Amino acid sequence: MEQDALLTHQTIPEPPEGFKSGFVGIIGRPNVGKSTLMNGLVGQKIAIASPVAQTTRNRLQGILTTDSAQIIFVDTPGIHKPHHQLGKILVHNAKVAIESVDVVLFVVDSATEAGGGDRYIAELLQKTKTPVILGLNKCDQQPEDTQPLDNSYRQLFAAQNWPIVKFSALQETGLHPLQSQLIQHLEPGPYYYPPDLVTDQPERFIMGELIREQILLHTREEIPHSVAVTIERVEETPKLTKTYATIHIERKSQKGIIIGKQGQMLKTIGSAARQQIQKLIAGKVYLELFVKVQPKWRQSRLRLAELGYQVEE
């Protein structure tokens, strides 16, 4: 099952005349809805969404194929001031993504005024030659008079004259105009992936992310970002997929929080994650979770590499 339900091995067809394709980098502050947006655009949950900021860690690629175009979305970590080695890698990788895509979609939280973090990213983007589209997300949460909030972003980027699109990733409203705007900025090109593919990531990676999402949802601020998940083993039978995963945390006290009284928290996390994985693979799943303490893993380049966090070139 390494690459099966999400990654198939079919022949990539020849594109029709006038077909466009390219890579779109989704950039923004932590917790502005980038992962929710990519899930909505590709029509399937492949990136985790959490009320805890800074949950995206890898440059996850989502793929949207229409009759006239193929868009490969690169969901990047939220750009912020890093406080540890993991944070430095995440921000570095997000900056690399800006220069390695065909279009940048700069997503902001339009339910609040533009802040220092938005200004910092705007300054970064002003230095790039990559076309930029400003996406005002969470428009469903704006007050009746939206002008003051919208203007706070327009003033930031007035000199650049970037196109602006408003939408709600959570409600999935306004996504078609956004999709059209993105396609306008792409050049004619081939299919990079088979048309039915929604991500370039193996199923094991998505499984680990779905488990990590449930940890963040159920423990909130108690286990902020010092958690990683590795899928140790997957055994398939015609009726059941057995999955064994390890949850890595930094402190013994966190182990107690994740396991919970009489193991109840771990059961809750496992049950919720199992339901999400069953949707992913469209079949029954047995999920067994283990918890391992790895002191200061976010500060160690070796540990980060072992857990799959590489520095992008």
C-alpha positions in Angstrom: 0.0 0.0 0.0 3.0 2.3 -0.1 1.7 4.3 -3.0 -1.6 2.7 -4.0 -5.0 4.5 -3.5 -3.6 8.0 -3.8 -0.6 7.3 -6.0 -1.4 5.1 -9.0 0.9 4.0 -11.8 -1.2 4.7 -14.8 0.1 6.3 -18.0 0.0 10.0 -18.2 -2.1 11.1 -21.2 -1.3 13.7 -23.8 -2.9 17.0 -22.9 -5.6 18.6 -25.2 -4.8 21.7 -27.2 -4.6 24.8 -25.0 -4.1 22.8 -21.8 -2.3 24.7 -19.0 -0.4 23.4 -16.0 2.0 24.6 -13.3 2.8 24.8 -9.6 1.1 27.2 -7.2 2.7 27.9 -3.8 0.2 28.6 -1.0 2.0 31.1 1.3 0.8 32.9 4.4 1.1 33.3 8.2 0.3 30.3 10.4 -3.3 29.4 10.8 -4.8 31.5 8.0 -6.5 28.4 6.5 -3.9 27.2 3.9 -4.4 23.5 4.5 -8.2 23.8 4.6 -8.0 25.7 1.3 -5.9 23.1 -0.5 -8.3 20.3 0.7 -11.2 22.3 -0.7 -9.5 22.9 -4.0 -8.5 19.3 -4.6 -11.8 17.9 -3.3 -10.3 15.5 -0.7 -8.7 15.7 2.7 -4.9 15.4 2.2 -3.6 18.2 4.5 -4.3 18.4 8.2 -6.3 21.4 9.5 -6.2 22.3 13.2 -7.1 25.2 15.4 -3.4 25.0 16.6 -1.2 27.3 14.5 1.8 26.0 12.6 0.6 22.5 11.9 1.8 22.1 8.3 5.4 20.8 8.3 6.2 19.3 4.9 5.8 20.8 1.5 2.7 18.8 0.8 1.6 18.8 -2.9 -2.1 18.6 -3.8 -3.2 18.2 -7.4 -6.3 19.6 -9.1 -7.0 18.5 -12.6 -9.8 20.0 -14.7 -10.6 19.7 -18.4 -8.4 22.6 -19.3 -5.6 22.6 -16.6 -3.6 20.8 -14.0 -2.7 22.8 -10.9 -0.1 21.4 -8.4 -0.6 23.1 -5.1 2.4 23.3 -2.7 1.1 23.8 0.8 3.9 25.4 2.8 4.4 25.9 6.6 3.2 29.2 7.9 6.0 31.8 7.7 6.9 33.0 11.2 9.9 33.9 13.4 11.5 30.5 14.1 12.2 29.5 17.7 14.0 26.1 17.2 15.7 24.1 14.5 12.5 22.6 13.2 11.0 26.2 12.9 14.1 27.3 10.9 13.7 24.4 8.5 10.0 25.1 8.0 10.5 28.8 7.3 13.5 28.1 5.0 11.4 25.6 3.1 8.5 28.0 2.7 10.9 30.7 1.3 12.4 28.2 -1.2 8.8 27.4 -2.3 8.3 31.0 -3.3 11.1 30.8 -5.9 10.3 27.3 -7.2 6.6 27.7 -8.2 4.9 29.4 -11.2 2.4 31.4 -9.1 2.3 32.4 -5.4 -1.1 32.4 -3.7 -0.7 34.7 -0.7 -3.5 33.7 1.8 -4.5 36.1 4.5 -7.1 36.0 7.3 -9.5 38.7 6.1 -11.6 38.5 9.3 -8.8 40.5 11.0 -6.7 43.5 9.9 -3.4 43.1 8.2 -0.6 42.7 10.8 3.2 42.6 11.1 3.3 39.0 9.9 1.5 39.9 6.7 3.8 42.9 6.2 6.8 40.6 6.6 5.6 38.2 4.0 4.6 41.0 1.6 8.1 42.3 1.8 9.5 38.9 0.9 7.1 38.6 -2.0 8.0 42.1 -3.4 11.5 40.7 -4.0 10.3 37.8 -6.2 9.6 37.8 -9.9 7.0 35.0 -9.4 3.4 36.3 -10.1 1.4 36.8 -6.9 -2.3 36.5 -6.2 -3.7 37.8 -2.9 -6.3 35.5 -1.4 -8.6 37.0 1.2 -9.7 33.9 3.2 -12.4 33.7 5.9 -14.6 36.3 4.1 -17.6 34.5 5.7 -16.3 35.8 9.1 -16.1 39.4 8.1 -18.5 42.1 9.5 -21.1 43.7 7.3 -18.8 46.6 6.5 -15.8 44.7 5.0 -14.1 47.8 3.5 -11.8 48.7 6.4 -10.5 45.1 6.7 -10.1 44.7 2.9 -8.4 48.1 2.6 -5.8 47.1 5.3 -4.6 44.4 2.9 -5.0 46.5 -0.3 -2.8 49.2 1.2 0.0 46.7 1.8 0.2 45.7 -1.8 -1.2 48.7 -3.7 2.2 49.3 -5.4 2.3 45.7 -6.7 -1.2 45.7 -8.2 -1.7 42.1 -7.3 -5.0 40.5 -8.3 -7.3 40.0 -5.2 -9.8 37.1 -4.7 -12.1 36.7 -1.7 -13.2 33.3 -0.6 -14.0 31.0 2.4 -11.9 27.9 2.4 -14.0 26.4 5.3 -17.4 27.1 3.6 -15.9 26.3 0.1 -17.4 29.5 -1.3 -15.6 31.6 -3.9 -13.2 28.8 -4.8 -14.2 28.6 -8.5 -13.3 32.3 -9.2 -10.0 31.6 -7.4 -9.4 28.6 -9.5 -10.0 30.6 -12.7 -7.7 33.3 -11.6 -4.9 30.8 -10.9 -5.4 29.1 -14.3 -5.1 32.5 -16.0 -1.6 32.9 -14.6 -0.4 29.4 -15.8 1.4 28.7 -19.1 0.5 26.0 -21.6 2.0 22.7 -20.3 1.7 19.0 -19.9 0.0 16.7 -17.3 2.7 16.4 -14.6 0.6 13.7 -12.9 -2.1 11.3 -13.9 -5.5 13.1 -14.0 -7.1 11.2 -11.1 -4.2 11.8 -8.6 -4.9 14.3 -5.7 -1.5 14.2 -4.1 2.1 13.2 -4.7 2.5 12.0 -1.1 2.4 8.2 -0.2 -0.5 7.0 1.8 1.7 6.3 4.8 2.6 10.0 5.0 -1.1 11.0 4.9 -1.9 8.4 7.6 0.7 9.9 9.9 -0.6 13.4 9.3 -4.2 12.3 10.1 -3.0 10.8 13.4 -1.1 14.0 14.2 -4.1 16.1 13.4 -6.2 14.2 16.0 -3.4 14.7 18.6 -3.5 18.4 18.1 -7.3 18.6 18.1 -7.7 16.6 21.3 -4.7 18.0 23.3 -4.7 21.6 22.0 -2.1 23.7 23.8 -1.0 20.9 26.1 1.0 19.3 23.3 1.7 22.2 21.0 4.2 21.3 18.3 6.6 18.8 20.0 4.9 15.8 18.4 5.7 13.8 15.3 4.2 10.6 14.0 5.8 7.7 12.1 4.0 4.8 10.5 6.1 1.8 11.5 4.2 -1.0 9.7 1.2 -1.6 7.5 -0.3 -5.1 7.0 -3.0 -5.6 4.4 -5.6 -8.3 4.1 -8.6 -8.3 1.8 -10.9 -7.2 4.7 -8.6 -5.2 7.0 -5.6 -2.8 6.9 -3.6 -3.1 10.1 -1.5 0.0 10.8 1.1 0.5 13.6 2.3 4.0 14.4 4.6 5.7 16.9 3.9 9.1 18.4 7.2 10.9 19.2 7.1 13.6 21.9 9.9 15.5 23.8 9.0 15.1 27.5 7.7 12.4 29.8 5.0 14.7 31.1 3.6 14.9 27.5 3.5 11.1 27.3 1.1 11.1 30.3 -1.1 13.7 28.6 -1.3 11.8 25.3 -2.0 8.4 27.0 -4.4 10.0 29.5 -6.1 8.5 32.5 -6.4 4.7 32.1 -5.3 5.2 28.5 -8.5 7.1 27.6 -6.9 10.0 25.6 -4.8 7.6 23.4 -8.0 5.6 22.7 -9.9 8.7 21.8 -7.1 9.9 19.5 -6.8 6.4 17.9 -10.5 6.0 17.3 -10.8 9.5 15.7 -7.7 8.9 13.5 -8.9 5.4 12.5 -12.1 6.9 11.2 -10.2 9.5 9.1 -7.8 6.8 7.7 -10.8 4.6 6.8 -12.1 7.4 4.7 -8.7 7.8 3.1 -8.3 4.2 2.0 -12.1 3.4 1.7 -11.8 0.3 3.8 -11.7 -1.0 7.4 -8.6 -0.2 9.5 -7.1 -1.5 12.7 -4.9 1.1 14.3 -2.4 0.6 17.1 -0.5 3.6 18.6 2.7 3.6 20.6 4.2 6.7 22.4 7.9 7.3 22.5 9.8 10.1 24.3 12.6 11.7 22.2 14.1 14.6 24.2 14.7 17.8 22.2 14.0 16.1 18.8 13.1 19.5 17.3 16.6 20.8 18.0 18.4 17.9 16.4 19.1 17.9 12.7 19.7 14.1 12.8 16.4 13.5 14.7 14.5 15.8 12.3 15.9 13.9 9.3 15.0 10.6 10.8 11.4 11.9 11.3 11.2 13.1 7.7 11.9 16.8 8.0 14.5 17.7 5.4 15.9 21.1 4.4 14.8 22.0 0.9 17.5 23.0 -1.5 
